[in-house]
């Protein structure tokens, strides 16, 4: 199954960086000690499924782990 990688949204940018590093969602979630469903929600820009007030900190954690500078995005 081919997945369209939208790299214009924050979730798409994070997903693209993860894929470029060769990490699966399961591997990254395990590394970050984060539930896979939460990582999937962030990558899908499904922000209502992310706990309120945790959106930015979690996105920053993911970005840091995949070597992405969110300031340049």
Predicted model as a PDB file, atoms N, CA, C, CB and O in Angstrom, pLDDT in the B-factor column:
MODEL        1                                                                  
ATOM      1  N   UNK A   1       0.845  -1.187   0.000  1.00 34.00           N  
ATOM      2  CA  UNK A   1       0.000   0.000   0.000  1.00 34.00           C  
ATOM      3  C   UNK A   1       0.881   1.237   0.000  1.00 34.00           C  
ATOM      4  CB  UNK A   1      -0.957   0.005   1.219  1.00 34.00           C  
ATOM      5  O   UNK A   1       1.760   1.370   0.851  1.00 34.00           O  
ATOM      6  N   UNK A   2       0.663   2.125  -0.925  1.00 37.00           N  
ATOM      7  CA  UNK A   2       1.428   3.357  -1.016  1.00 37.00           C  
ATOM      8  C   UNK A   2       0.720   4.436  -0.223  1.00 37.00           C  
ATOM      9  CB  UNK A   2       1.618   3.790  -2.486  1.00 37.00           C  
ATOM     10  O   UNK A   2      -0.492   4.623  -0.332  1.00 37.00           O  
ATOM     11  N   UNK A   3       1.507   5.144   0.583  1.00 48.00           N  
ATOM     12  CA  UNK A   3       0.925   6.192   1.410  1.00 48.00           C  
ATOM     13  C   UNK A   3       1.406   7.532   0.878  1.00 48.00           C  
ATOM     14  CB  UNK A   3       1.303   6.011   2.916  1.00 48.00           C  
ATOM     15  O   UNK A   3       2.607   7.724   0.684  1.00 48.00           O  
ATOM     16  N   UNK A   4       0.486   8.464   0.640  1.00 51.00           N  
ATOM     17  CA  UNK A   4       0.833   9.796   0.170  1.00 51.00           C  
ATOM     18  C   UNK A   4       1.416  10.572   1.335  1.00 51.00           C  
ATOM     19  CB  UNK A   4      -0.403  10.528  -0.432  1.00 51.00           C  
ATOM     20  O   UNK A   4       0.738  10.809   2.335  1.00 51.00           O  
ATOM     21  N   UNK A   5       2.680  10.970   1.203  1.00 52.00           N  
ATOM     22  CA  UNK A   5       3.345  11.686   2.287  1.00 52.00           C  
ATOM     23  C   UNK A   5       3.204  13.186   2.076  1.00 52.00           C  
ATOM     24  CB  UNK A   5       4.835  11.290   2.375  1.00 52.00           C  
ATOM     25  O   UNK A   5       3.933  13.777   1.279  1.00 52.00           O  
ATOM     26  N   UNK A   6       2.274  13.798   2.782  1.00 63.00           N  
ATOM     27  CA  UNK A   6       2.059  15.241   2.729  1.00 63.00           C  
ATOM     28  C   UNK A   6       3.104  15.895   3.608  1.00 63.00           C  
ATOM     29  CB  UNK A   6       0.612  15.630   3.184  1.00 63.00           C  
ATOM     30  O   UNK A   6       3.076  15.753   4.830  1.00 63.00           O  
ATOM     31  N   UNK A   7       4.031  16.615   2.984  1.00 68.00           N  
ATOM     32  CA  UNK A   7       5.085  17.239   3.766  1.00 68.00           C  
ATOM     33  C   UNK A   7       4.861  18.742   3.919  1.00 68.00           C  
ATOM     34  CB  UNK A   7       6.435  16.976   3.122  1.00 68.00           C  
ATOM     35  O   UNK A   7       5.808  19.498   4.138  1.00 68.00           O  
ATOM     36  N   UNK A   8       3.610  19.166   3.802  1.00 84.00           N  
ATOM     37  CA  UNK A   8       3.311  20.580   3.998  1.00 84.00           C  
ATOM     38  C   UNK A   8       2.730  20.842   5.385  1.00 84.00           C  
ATOM     39  CB  UNK A   8       2.343  21.067   2.926  1.00 84.00           C  
ATOM     40  O   UNK A   8       2.650  21.993   5.814  1.00 84.00           O  
ATOM     41  N   UNK A   9       2.327  19.790   6.084  1.00 93.00           N  
ATOM     42  CA  UNK A   9       1.786  19.941   7.430  1.00 93.00           C  
ATOM     43  C   UNK A   9       2.838  19.482   8.437  1.00 93.00           C  
ATOM     44  CB  UNK A   9       0.462  19.132   7.599  1.00 93.00           C  
ATOM     45  O   UNK A   9       3.790  18.792   8.074  1.00 93.00           O  
ATOM     46  N   UNK A  10       2.670  19.857   9.672  1.00 95.00           N  
ATOM     47  CA  UNK A  10       3.628  19.459  10.705  1.00 95.00           C  
ATOM     48  C   UNK A  10       3.708  17.944  10.813  1.00 95.00           C  
ATOM     49  CB  UNK A  10       3.243  20.064  12.060  1.00 95.00           C  
ATOM     50  O   UNK A  10       4.801  17.378  10.856  1.00 95.00           O  
ATOM     51  N   UNK A  11       2.564  17.291  10.856  1.00 96.00           N  
ATOM     52  CA  UNK A  11       2.561  15.832  10.939  1.00 96.00           C  
ATOM     53  C   UNK A  11       3.259  15.194   9.748  1.00 96.00           C  
ATOM     54  CB  UNK A  11       1.139  15.317  11.036  1.00 96.00           C  
ATOM     55  O   UNK A  11       4.009  14.230   9.904  1.00 96.00           O  
ATOM     56  N   UNK A  12       3.013  15.729   8.564  1.00 95.00           N  
ATOM     57  CA  UNK A  12       3.650  15.215   7.353  1.00 95.00           C  
ATOM     58  C   UNK A  12       5.158  15.409   7.355  1.00 95.00           C  
ATOM     59  CB  UNK A  12       3.062  15.882   6.141  1.00 95.00           C  
ATOM     60  O   UNK A  12       5.907  14.541   6.907  1.00 95.00           O  
ATOM     61  N   UNK A  13       5.594  16.551   7.862  1.00 95.00           N  
ATOM     62  CA  UNK A  13       7.035  16.833   7.958  1.00 95.00           C  
ATOM     63  C   UNK A  13       7.686  15.868   8.937  1.00 95.00           C  
ATOM     64  CB  UNK A  13       7.287  18.300   8.399  1.00 95.00           C  
ATOM     65  O   UNK A  13       8.753  15.321   8.659  1.00 95.00           O  
ATOM     66  N   UNK A  14       7.047  15.660  10.080  1.00 96.00           N  
ATOM     67  CA  UNK A  14       7.586  14.722  11.073  1.00 96.00           C  
ATOM     68  C   UNK A  14       7.611  13.297  10.519  1.00 96.00           C  
ATOM     69  CB  UNK A  14       6.751  14.771  12.370  1.00 96.00           C  
ATOM     70  O   UNK A  14       8.587  12.571  10.709  1.00 96.00           O  
ATOM     71  N   UNK A  15       6.547  12.902   9.840  1.00 97.00           N  
ATOM     72  CA  UNK A  15       6.473  11.567   9.243  1.00 97.00           C  
ATOM     73  C   UNK A  15       7.565  11.398   8.191  1.00 97.00           C  
ATOM     74  CB  UNK A  15       5.081  11.325   8.616  1.00 97.00           C  
ATOM     75  O   UNK A  15       8.228  10.362   8.140  1.00 97.00           O  
ATOM     76  N   UNK A  16       7.751  12.415   7.355  1.00 95.00           N  
ATOM     77  CA  UNK A  16       8.783  12.357   6.327  1.00 95.00           C  
ATOM     78  C   UNK A  16      10.172  12.211   6.915  1.00 95.00           C  
ATOM     79  CB  UNK A  16       8.725  13.588   5.467  1.00 95.00           C  
ATOM     80  O   UNK A  16      10.994  11.463   6.385  1.00 95.00           O  
ATOM     81  N   UNK A  17      10.444  12.917   8.005  1.00 96.00           N  
ATOM     82  CA  UNK A  17      11.751  12.819   8.663  1.00 96.00           C  
ATOM     83  C   UNK A  17      11.951  11.436   9.274  1.00 96.00           C  
ATOM     84  CB  UNK A  17      11.891  13.899   9.748  1.00 96.00           C  
ATOM     85  O   UNK A  17      13.048  10.879   9.227  1.00 96.00           O  
ATOM     86  N   UNK A  18      10.882  10.891   9.846  1.00 97.00           N  
ATOM     87  CA  UNK A  18      10.969   9.536  10.420  1.00 97.00           C  
ATOM     88  C   UNK A  18      11.263   8.512   9.335  1.00 97.00           C  
ATOM     89  CB  UNK A  18       9.661   9.166  11.153  1.00 97.00           C  
ATOM     90  O   UNK A  18      12.137   7.661   9.495  1.00 97.00           O  
ATOM     91  N   UNK A  19      10.531   8.599   8.234  1.00 97.00           N  
ATOM     92  CA  UNK A  19      10.711   7.668   7.117  1.00 97.00           C  
ATOM     93  C   UNK A  19      12.119   7.809   6.541  1.00 97.00           C  
ATOM     94  CB  UNK A  19       9.648   7.920   6.015  1.00 97.00           C  
ATOM     95  O   UNK A  19      12.758   6.808   6.217  1.00 97.00           O  
ATOM     96  N   UNK A  20      12.604   9.043   6.413  1.00 96.00           N  
ATOM     97  CA  UNK A  20      13.946   9.272   5.883  1.00 96.00           C  
ATOM     98  C   UNK A  20      15.023   8.637   6.766  1.00 96.00           C  
ATOM     99  CB  UNK A  20      14.204  10.769   5.744  1.00 96.00           C  
ATOM    100  O   UNK A  20      16.073   8.228   6.271  1.00 96.00           O  
ATOM    101  N   UNK A  21      14.764   8.557   8.063  1.00 96.00           N  
ATOM    102  CA  UNK A  21      15.694   7.914   9.002  1.00 96.00           C  
ATOM    103  C   UNK A  21      15.552   6.397   8.992  1.00 96.00           C  
ATOM    104  CB  UNK A  21      15.464   8.442  10.417  1.00 96.00           C  
ATOM    105  O   UNK A  21      16.342   5.694   9.623  1.00 96.00           O  
ATOM    106  N   UNK A  22      14.551   5.890   8.281  1.00 97.00           N  
ATOM    107  CA  UNK A  22      14.336   4.452   8.220  1.00 97.00           C  
ATOM    108  C   UNK A  22      13.697   3.862   9.457  1.00 97.00           C  
ATOM    109  CB  UNK A  22      15.619   3.776   7.978  1.00 97.00           C  
ATOM    110  O   UNK A  22      13.865   2.676   9.742  1.00 97.00           O  
ATOM    111  N   UNK A  23      12.965   4.678  10.194  1.00 97.00           N  
ATOM    112  CA  UNK A  23      12.312   4.221  11.425  1.00 97.00           C  
ATOM    113  C   UNK A  23      10.837   3.929  11.170  1.00 97.00           C  
ATOM    114  CB  UNK A  23      12.461   5.275  12.543  1.00 97.00           C  
ATOM    115  O   UNK A  23      10.157   4.675  10.465  1.00 97.00           O  
ATOM    116  N   UNK A  24      10.355   2.843  11.748  1.00 98.00           N  
ATOM    117  CA  UNK A  24       8.917   2.564  11.701  1.00 98.00           C  
ATOM    118  C   UNK A  24       8.253   3.361  12.824  1.00 98.00           C  
ATOM    119  CB  UNK A  24       8.620   1.015  11.844  1.00 98.00           C  
ATOM    120  O   UNK A  24       8.922   3.845  13.736  1.00 98.00           O  
ATOM    121  N   UNK A  25       6.938   3.489  12.743  1.00 98.00           N  
ATOM    122  CA  UNK A  25       6.225   4.153  13.836  1.00 98.00           C  
ATOM    123  C   UNK A  25       6.447   3.403  15.136  1.00 98.00           C  
ATOM    124  CB  UNK A  25       4.719   4.254  13.528  1.00 98.00           C  
ATOM    125  O   UNK A  25       6.625   4.017  16.188  1.00 98.00           O  
ATOM    126  N   UNK A  26       6.438   2.078  15.069  1.00 98.00           N  
ATOM    127  CA  UNK A  26       6.621   1.271  16.268  1.00 98.00           C  
ATOM    128  C   UNK A  26       7.999   1.507  16.898  1.00 98.00           C  
ATOM    129  CB  UNK A  26       6.442  -0.211  15.936  1.00 98.00           C  
ATOM    130  O   UNK A  26       8.117   1.642  18.116  1.00 98.00           O  
ATOM    131  N   UNK A  27       9.045   1.556  16.053  1.00 97.00           N  
ATOM    132  CA  UNK A  27      10.391   1.784  16.573  1.00 97.00           C  
ATOM    133  C   UNK A  27      10.520   3.159  17.216  1.00 97.00           C  
ATOM    134  CB  UNK A  27      11.416   1.636  15.460  1.00 97.00           C  
ATOM    135  O   UNK A  27      11.066   3.289  18.312  1.00 97.00           O  
ATOM    136  N   UNK A  28      10.018   4.176  16.538  1.00 98.00           N  
ATOM    137  CA  UNK A  28      10.128   5.531  17.067  1.00 98.00           C  
ATOM    138  C   UNK A  28       9.320   5.678  18.351  1.00 98.00           C  
ATOM    139  CB  UNK A  28       9.658   6.551  16.026  1.00 98.00           C  
ATOM    140  O   UNK A  28       9.791   6.273  19.321  1.00 98.00           O  
ATOM    141  N   UNK A  29       8.118   5.144  18.357  1.00 98.00           N  
ATOM    142  CA  UNK A  29       7.286   5.223  19.564  1.00 98.00           C  
ATOM    143  C   UNK A  29       7.978   4.528  20.735  1.00 98.00           C  
ATOM    144  CB  UNK A  29       5.895   4.589  19.312  1.00 98.00           C  
ATOM    145  O   UNK A  29       7.950   5.028  21.860  1.00 98.00           O  
ATOM    146  N   UNK A  30       8.588   3.395  20.477  1.00 98.00           N  
ATOM    147  CA  UNK A  30       9.308   2.675  21.527  1.00 98.00           C  
ATOM    148  C   UNK A  30      10.498   3.504  22.017  1.00 98.00           C  
ATOM    149  CB  UNK A  30       9.786   1.295  21.013  1.00 98.00           C  
ATOM    150  O   UNK A  30      10.712   3.619  23.224  1.00 98.00           O  
ATOM    151  N   UNK A  31      11.271   4.081  21.097  1.00 97.00           N  
ATOM    152  CA  UNK A  31      12.408   4.913  21.475  1.00 97.00           C  
ATOM    153  C   UNK A  31      11.986   6.087  22.352  1.00 97.00           C  
ATOM    154  CB  UNK A  31      13.115   5.425  20.235  1.00 97.00           C  
ATOM    155  O   UNK A  31      12.685   6.460  23.294  1.00 97.00           O  
ATOM    156  N   UNK A  32      10.836   6.661  22.026  1.00 97.00           N  
ATOM    157  CA  UNK A  32      10.352   7.841  22.748  1.00 97.00           C  
ATOM    158  C   UNK A  32       9.467   7.488  23.937  1.00 97.00           C  
ATOM    159  CB  UNK A  32       9.589   8.739  21.807  1.00 97.00           C  
ATOM    160  O   UNK A  32       9.019   8.370  24.670  1.00 97.00           O  
ATOM    161  N   UNK A  33       9.215   6.188  24.126  1.00 97.00           N  
ATOM    162  CA  UNK A  33       8.316   5.718  25.192  1.00 97.00           C  
ATOM    163  C   UNK A  33       6.965   6.425  25.092  1.00 97.00           C  
ATOM    164  CB  UNK A  33       8.948   5.961  26.591  1.00 97.00           C  
ATOM    165  O   UNK A  33       6.446   6.995  26.052  1.00 97.00           O  
ATOM    166  N   UNK A  34       6.432   6.355  23.881  1.00 97.00           N  
ATOM    167  CA  UNK A  34       5.181   7.013  23.539  1.00 97.00           C  
ATOM    168  C   UNK A  34       4.261   5.960  22.916  1.00 97.00           C  
ATOM    169  CB  UNK A  34       5.417   8.227  22.561  1.00 97.00           C  
ATOM    170  O   UNK A  34       4.737   5.126  22.146  1.00 97.00           O  
ATOM    171  N   UNK A  35       2.982   5.970  23.218  1.00 97.00           N  
ATOM    172  CA  UNK A  35       2.077   5.023  22.565  1.00 97.00           C  
ATOM    173  C   UNK A  35       2.064   5.235  21.044  1.00 97.00           C  
ATOM    174  CB  UNK A  35       0.648   5.167  23.135  1.00 97.00           C  
ATOM    175  O   UNK A  35       2.074   6.371  20.569  1.00 97.00           O  
ATOM    176  N   UNK A  36       2.043   4.148  20.300  1.00 98.00           N  
ATOM    177  CA  UNK A  36       2.051   4.229  18.836  1.00 98.00           C  
ATOM    178  C   UNK A  36       0.853   5.026  18.333  1.00 98.00           C  
ATOM    179  CB  UNK A  36       2.045   2.819  18.215  1.00 98.00           C  
ATOM    180  O   UNK A  36       0.981   5.798  17.383  1.00 98.00           O  
ATOM    181  N   UNK A  37      -0.305   4.850  18.958  1.00 97.00           N  
ATOM    182  CA  UNK A  37      -1.490   5.576  18.487  1.00 97.00           C  
ATOM    183  C   UNK A  37      -1.316   7.090  18.623  1.00 97.00           C  
ATOM    184  CB  UNK A  37      -2.730   5.123  19.264  1.00 97.00           C  
ATOM    185  O   UNK A  37      -1.884   7.850  17.839  1.00 97.00           O  
ATOM    186  N   UNK A  38      -0.550   7.525  19.595  1.00 97.00           N  
ATOM    187  CA  UNK A  38      -0.308   8.959  19.774  1.00 97.00           C  
ATOM    188  C   UNK A  38       0.621   9.482  18.679  1.00 97.00           C  
ATOM    189  CB  UNK A  38       0.296   9.239  21.170  1.00 97.00           C  
ATOM    190  O   UNK A  38       0.379  10.549  18.114  1.00 97.00           O  
ATOM    191  N   UNK A  39       1.674   8.737  18.382  1.00 98.00           N  
ATOM    192  CA  UNK A  39       2.575   9.109  17.286  1.00 98.00           C  
ATOM    193  C   UNK A  39       1.808   9.134  15.965  1.00 98.00           C  
ATOM    194  CB  UNK A  39       3.771   8.124  17.198  1.00 98.00           C  
ATOM    195  O   UNK A  39       1.978  10.052  15.162  1.00 98.00           O  
ATOM    196  N   UNK A  40       0.970   8.134  15.741  1.00 98.00           N  
ATOM    197  CA  UNK A  40       0.173   8.074  14.514  1.00 98.00           C  
ATOM    198  C   UNK A  40      -0.759   9.277  14.410  1.00 98.00           C  
ATOM    199  CB  UNK A  40      -0.640   6.772  14.465  1.00 98.00           C  
ATOM    200  O   UNK A  40      -0.928   9.835  13.326  1.00 98.00           O  
ATOM    201  N   UNK A  41      -1.359   9.678  15.517  1.00 98.00           N  
ATOM    202  CA  UNK A  41      -2.254  10.842  15.514  1.00 98.00           C  
ATOM    203  C   UNK A  41      -1.486  12.114  15.157  1.00 98.00           C  
ATOM    204  CB  UNK A  41      -2.938  11.003  16.891  1.00 98.00           C  
ATOM    205  O   UNK A  41      -1.981  12.940  14.390  1.00 98.00           O  
ATOM    206  N   UNK A  42      -0.297  12.275  15.698  1.00 98.00           N  
ATOM    207  CA  UNK A  42       0.513  13.464  15.411  1.00 98.00           C  
ATOM    208  C   UNK A  42       0.898  13.483  13.940  1.00 98.00           C  
ATOM    209  CB  UNK A  42       1.781  13.498  16.300  1.00 98.00           C  
ATOM    210  O   UNK A  42       0.779  14.514  13.278  1.00 98.00           O  
ATOM    211  N   UNK A  43       1.358  12.346  13.425  1.00 97.00           N  
ATOM    212  CA  UNK A  43       1.764  12.275  12.018  1.00 97.00           C  
ATOM    213  C   UNK A  43       0.587  12.485  11.074  1.00 97.00           C  
ATOM    214  CB  UNK A  43       2.420  10.932  11.727  1.00 97.00           C  
ATOM    215  O   UNK A  43       0.776  12.931   9.942  1.00 97.00           O  
ATOM    216  N   UNK A  44      -0.617  12.173  11.522  1.00 97.00           N  
ATOM    217  CA  UNK A  44      -1.820  12.358  10.708  1.00 97.00           C  
ATOM    218  C   UNK A  44      -2.454  13.729  10.923  1.00 97.00           C  
ATOM    219  CB  UNK A  44      -2.833  11.270  11.023  1.00 97.00           C  
ATOM    220  O   UNK A  44      -3.508  14.026  10.359  1.00 97.00           O  
ATOM    221  N   UNK A  45      -1.807  14.569  11.743  1.00 97.00           N  
ATOM    222  CA  UNK A  45      -2.360  15.886  12.092  1.00 97.00           C  
ATOM    223  C   UNK A  45      -3.758  15.757  12.699  1.00 97.00           C  
ATOM    224  CB  UNK A  45      -2.411  16.791  10.848  1.00 97.00           C  
ATOM    225  O   UNK A  45      -4.625  16.604  12.482  1.00 97.00           O  
ATOM    226  N   UNK A  46      -3.956  14.693  13.455  1.00 97.00           N  
ATOM    227  CA  UNK A  46      -5.228  14.469  14.145  1.00 97.00           C  
ATOM    228  C   UNK A  46      -5.082  14.992  15.576  1.00 97.00           C  
ATOM    229  CB  UNK A  46      -5.632  12.939  14.132  1.00 97.00           C  
ATOM    230  O   UNK A  46      -5.087  14.225  16.539  1.00 97.00           O  
ATOM    231  N   UNK A  47      -4.952  16.305  15.689  1.00 96.00           N  
ATOM    232  CA  UNK A  47      -4.628  16.949  16.966  1.00 96.00           C  
ATOM    233  C   UNK A  47      -5.663  16.742  18.058  1.00 96.00           C  
ATOM    234  CB  UNK A  47      -4.448  18.403  16.751  1.00 96.00           C  
ATOM    235  O   UNK A  47      -5.285  16.748  19.230  1.00 96.00           O  
ATOM    236  N   UNK A  48      -6.949  16.559  17.755  1.00 97.00           N  
ATOM    237  CA  UNK A  48      -7.908  16.280  18.834  1.00 97.00           C  
ATOM    238  C   UNK A  48      -7.603  14.985  19.604  1.00 97.00           C  
ATOM    239  CB  UNK A  48      -9.307  16.200  18.258  1.00 97.00           C  
ATOM    240  O   UNK A  48      -8.042  14.829  20.743  1.00 97.00           O  
ATOM    241  N   UNK A  49      -6.852  14.055  18.989  1.00 97.00           N  
ATOM    242  CA  UNK A  49      -6.497  12.807  19.679  1.00 97.00           C  
ATOM    243  C   UNK A  49      -5.260  12.951  20.558  1.00 97.00           C  
ATOM    244  CB  UNK A  49      -6.265  11.704  18.665  1.00 97.00           C  
ATOM    245  O   UNK A  49      -4.889  12.019  21.273  1.00 97.00           O  
ATOM    246  N   UNK A  50      -4.619  14.123  20.505  1.00 97.00           N  
ATOM    247  CA  UNK A  50      -3.427  14.386  21.327  1.00 97.00           C  
ATOM    248  C   UNK A  50      -3.889  15.124  22.582  1.00 97.00           C  
ATOM    249  CB  UNK A  50      -2.339  15.231  20.532  1.00 97.00           C  
ATOM    250  O   UNK A  50      -4.692  16.053  22.493  1.00 97.00           O  
ATOM    251  N   UNK A  51      -3.387  14.715  23.756  1.00 96.00           N  
ATOM    252  CA  UNK A  51      -3.813  15.390  24.989  1.00 96.00           C  
ATOM    253  C   UNK A  51      -3.587  16.908  24.917  1.00 96.00           C  
ATOM    254  CB  UNK A  51      -3.059  14.808  26.194  1.00 96.00           C  
ATOM    255  O   UNK A  51      -2.528  17.358  24.479  1.00 96.00           O  
ATOM    256  N   UNK A  52      -4.566  17.681  25.341  1.00 96.00           N  
ATOM    257  CA  UNK A  52      -4.452  19.144  25.303  1.00 96.00           C  
ATOM    258  C   UNK A  52      -3.184  19.632  26.014  1.00 96.00           C  
ATOM    259  CB  UNK A  52      -5.690  19.787  25.946  1.00 96.00           C  
ATOM    260  O   UNK A  52      -2.842  19.171  27.103  1.00 96.00           O  
ATOM    261  N   UNK A  53      -2.515  20.561  25.374  1.00 96.00           N  
ATOM    262  CA  UNK A  53      -1.300  21.138  25.941  1.00 96.00           C  
ATOM    263  C   UNK A  53      -0.056  20.312  25.692  1.00 96.00           C  
ATOM    264  CB  UNK A  53      -1.472  21.325  27.401  1.00 96.00           C  
ATOM    265  O   UNK A  53       1.039  20.739  26.059  1.00 96.00           O  
ATOM    266  N   UNK A  54      -0.185  19.150  25.084  1.00 96.00           N  
ATOM    267  CA  UNK A  54       0.958  18.265  24.835  1.00 96.00           C  
ATOM    268  C   UNK A  54       1.384  18.270  23.372  1.00 96.00           C  
ATOM    269  CB  UNK A  54       0.621  16.848  25.262  1.00 96.00           C  
ATOM    270  O   UNK A  54       2.385  17.648  23.017  1.00 96.00           O  
ATOM    271  N   UNK A  55       0.638  18.964  22.522  1.00 95.00           N  
ATOM    272  CA  UNK A  55       0.918  18.952  21.092  1.00 95.00           C  
ATOM    273  C   UNK A  55       2.345  19.418  20.774  1.00 95.00           C  
ATOM    274  CB  UNK A  55      -0.084  19.828  20.366  1.00 95.00           C  
ATOM    275  O   UNK A  55       3.105  18.704  20.120  1.00 95.00           O  
ATOM    276  N   UNK A  56       2.691  20.594  21.231  1.00 94.00           N  
ATOM    277  CA  UNK A  56       4.018  21.143  20.926  1.00 94.00           C  
ATOM    278  C   UNK A  56       5.146  20.360  21.577  1.00 94.00           C  
ATOM    279  CB  UNK A  56       4.093  22.581  21.367  1.00 94.00           C  
ATOM    280  O   UNK A  56       6.116  20.023  20.898  1.00 94.00           O  
ATOM    281  N   UNK A  57       5.057  20.060  22.866  1.00 96.00           N  
ATOM    282  CA  UNK A  57       6.152  19.293  23.477  1.00 96.00           C  
ATOM    283  C   UNK A  57       6.382  17.937  22.812  1.00 96.00           C  
ATOM    284  CB  UNK A  57       5.869  19.084  24.947  1.00 96.00           C  
ATOM    285  O   UNK A  57       7.528  17.522  22.636  1.00 96.00           O  
ATOM    286  N   UNK A  58       5.312  17.251  22.445  1.00 97.00           N  
ATOM    287  CA  UNK A  58       5.469  15.950  21.802  1.00 97.00           C  
ATOM    288  C   UNK A  58       6.059  16.100  20.397  1.00 97.00           C  
ATOM    289  CB  UNK A  58       4.118  15.221  21.736  1.00 97.00           C  
ATOM    290  O   UNK A  58       6.928  15.324  20.001  1.00 97.00           O  
ATOM    291  N   UNK A  59       5.591  17.087  19.654  1.00 96.00           N  
ATOM    292  CA  UNK A  59       6.133  17.321  18.314  1.00 96.00           C  
ATOM    293  C   UNK A  59       7.619  17.667  18.397  1.00 96.00           C  
ATOM    294  CB  UNK A  59       5.356  18.453  17.602  1.00 96.00           C  
ATOM    295  O   UNK A  59       8.409  17.214  17.569  1.00 96.00           O  
ATOM    296  N   UNK A  60       7.996  18.459  19.384  1.00 95.00           N  
ATOM    297  CA  UNK A  60       9.418  18.804  19.558  1.00 95.00           C  
ATOM    298  C   UNK A  60      10.255  17.575  19.898  1.00 95.00           C  
ATOM    299  CB  UNK A  60       9.580  19.861  20.660  1.00 95.00           C  
ATOM    300  O   UNK A  60      11.368  17.419  19.394  1.00 95.00           O  
ATOM    301  N   UNK A  61       9.719  16.700  20.755  1.00 96.00           N  
ATOM    302  CA  UNK A  61      10.425  15.464  21.110  1.00 96.00           C  
ATOM    303  C   UNK A  61      10.664  14.598  19.886  1.00 96.00           C  
ATOM    304  CB  UNK A  61       9.637  14.676  22.158  1.00 96.00           C  
ATOM    305  O   UNK A  61      11.758  14.069  19.688  1.00 96.00           O  
ATOM    306  N   UNK A  62       9.635  14.460  19.070  1.00 98.00           N  
ATOM    307  CA  UNK A  62       9.760  13.658  17.853  1.00 98.00           C  
ATOM    308  C   UNK A  62      10.801  14.292  16.929  1.00 98.00           C  
ATOM    309  CB  UNK A  62       8.386  13.531  17.129  1.00 98.00           C  
ATOM    310  O   UNK A  62      11.692  13.608  16.425  1.00 98.00           O  
ATOM    311  N   UNK A  63      10.682  15.589  16.714  1.00 97.00           N  
ATOM    312  CA  UNK A  63      11.609  16.286  15.825  1.00 97.00           C  
ATOM    313  C   UNK A  63      13.055  16.141  16.293  1.00 97.00           C  
ATOM    314  CB  UNK A  63      11.238  17.763  15.733  1.00 97.00           C  
ATOM    315  O   UNK A  63      13.947  15.879  15.486  1.00 97.00           O  
ATOM    316  N   UNK A  64      13.283  16.306  17.564  1.00 96.00           N  
ATOM    317  CA  UNK A  64      14.630  16.180  18.111  1.00 96.00           C  
ATOM    318  C   UNK A  64      15.185  14.783  17.857  1.00 96.00           C  
ATOM    319  CB  UNK A  64      14.631  16.488  19.614  1.00 96.00           C  
ATOM    320  O   UNK A  64      16.351  14.629  17.492  1.00 96.00           O  
ATOM    321  N   UNK A  65      14.360  13.782  18.047  1.00 97.00           N  
ATOM    322  CA  UNK A  65      14.811  12.394  17.887  1.00 97.00           C  
ATOM    323  C   UNK A  65      15.152  12.052  16.438  1.00 97.00           C  
ATOM    324  CB  UNK A  65      13.742  11.442  18.394  1.00 97.00           C  
ATOM    325  O   UNK A  65      16.055  11.253  16.186  1.00 97.00           O  
ATOM    326  N   UNK A  66      14.441  12.648  15.491  1.00 96.00           N  
ATOM    327  CA  UNK A  66      14.711  12.356  14.073  1.00 96.00           C  
ATOM    328  C   UNK A  66      15.652  13.380  13.449  1.00 96.00           C  
ATOM    329  CB  UNK A  66      13.402  12.316  13.285  1.00 96.00           C  
ATOM    330  O   UNK A  66      15.893  13.348  12.242  1.00 96.00           O  
ATOM    331  N   UNK A  67      16.186  14.290  14.267  1.00 94.00           N  
ATOM    332  CA  UNK A  67      17.165  15.254  13.785  1.00 94.00           C  
ATOM    333  C   UNK A  67      16.595  16.368  12.934  1.00 94.00           C  
ATOM    334  CB  UNK A  67      18.195  14.553  13.016  1.00 94.00           C  
ATOM    335  O   UNK A  67      17.245  16.854  12.008  1.00 94.00           O  
ATOM    336  N   UNK A  68      15.389  16.765  13.251  1.00 93.00           N  
ATOM    337  CA  UNK A  68      14.692  17.800  12.483  1.00 93.00           C  
ATOM    338  C   UNK A  68      14.662  19.096  13.274  1.00 93.00           C  
ATOM    339  CB  UNK A  68      13.255  17.352  12.129  1.00 93.00           C  
ATOM    340  O   UNK A  68      14.308  19.099  14.453  1.00 93.00           O  
ATOM    341  N   UNK A  69      15.030  20.189  12.637  1.00 88.00           N  
ATOM    342  CA  UNK A  69      14.972  21.505  13.259  1.00 88.00           C  
ATOM    343  C   UNK A  69      13.645  22.146  12.889  1.00 88.00           C  
ATOM    344  CB  UNK A  69      16.175  22.400  12.816  1.00 88.00           C  
ATOM    345  O   UNK A  69      13.474  22.607  11.760  1.00 88.00           O  
ATOM    346  N   UNK A  70      12.715  22.182  13.813  1.00 79.00           N  
ATOM    347  CA  UNK A  70      11.391  22.719  13.524  1.00 79.00           C  
ATOM    348  C   UNK A  70      11.420  24.227  13.255  1.00 79.00           C  
ATOM    349  CB  UNK A  70      10.452  22.422  14.678  1.00 79.00           C  
ATOM    350  O   UNK A  70      10.506  24.756  12.623  1.00 79.00           O  
ATOM    351  N   UNK A  71      12.438  24.907  13.716  1.00 78.00           N  
ATOM    352  CA  UNK A  71      12.528  26.349  13.480  1.00 78.00           C  
ATOM    353  C   UNK A  71      12.734  26.648  12.004  1.00 78.00           C  
ATOM    354  CB  UNK A  71      13.666  26.957  14.303  1.00 78.00           C  
ATOM    355  O   UNK A  71      12.343  27.714  11.529  1.00 78.00           O  
ATOM    356  N   UNK A  72      13.343  25.724  11.274  1.00 69.00           N  
ATOM    357  CA  UNK A  72      13.608  25.956   9.852  1.00 69.00           C  
ATOM    358  C   UNK A  72      12.459  25.499   8.958  1.00 69.00           C  
ATOM    359  CB  UNK A  72      14.880  25.246   9.442  1.00 69.00           C  
ATOM    360  O   UNK A  72      12.516  25.676   7.741  1.00 69.00           O  
ATOM    361  N   UNK A  73      11.426  24.917   9.545  1.00 61.00           N  
ATOM    362  CA  UNK A  73      10.293  24.401   8.752  1.00 61.00           C  
ATOM    363  C   UNK A  73       9.247  25.475   8.535  1.00 61.00           C  
ATOM    364  CB  UNK A  73       9.654  23.187   9.444  1.00 61.00           C  
ATOM    365  O   UNK A  73       8.228  25.223   7.892  1.00 61.00           O  
TER     366      UNK A  73                                                      
ENDMDL                                                                          
END                                                                             
